[in-house]
Amino acid sequence: MTHRITWIDGKAEPRNKPNPRYPFGIDLDMAKGAERACQIALPYPAKRIGYYDIECETCGLRVAISTAGRVDDPRSARVACRGKQ
């Protein structure tokens, strides 16, 4: 699978401290137990507040994941596959 990942800059710096439980980022699981899913590595850490716009070039799934420009930002995401369109 090929995913197009675009980071959209919110043009704001973090205002809050990162969650100390995630000093190396978090791995999001948004697949909700789906049998078919993709694991997507994200550019980490994000530069500042913004979001990743992620689109699968195979099935067309599109998701947005927010960033805060901190060490507790997402470093990967697991998303359910919609199957070939």
URLIN-V169793 format. One record per backbone hydrogen bond with DSSP energy under -1.0 kcal/mol. NH is the residue of the N-H (numbers start at 1). CO is the residue of the C=O. If there is no record, write none. Layout:
NH:CO / NH:CO
This chain:
4:55 / 6:53 / 8:51 / 10:49 / 22:19 / 25:22 / 26:73 / 28:76 / 30:78 / 34:31 / 38:79 / 40:77 / 42:75 / 49:12 / 50:67 / 51:8 / 52:65 / 53:6 / 54:63 / 55:4 / 56:61 / 57:2 / 60:56 / 63:54 / 65:52 / 67:50 / 73:70 / 75:26 / 76:26 / 77:40 / 78:28 / 79:38 / 81:36
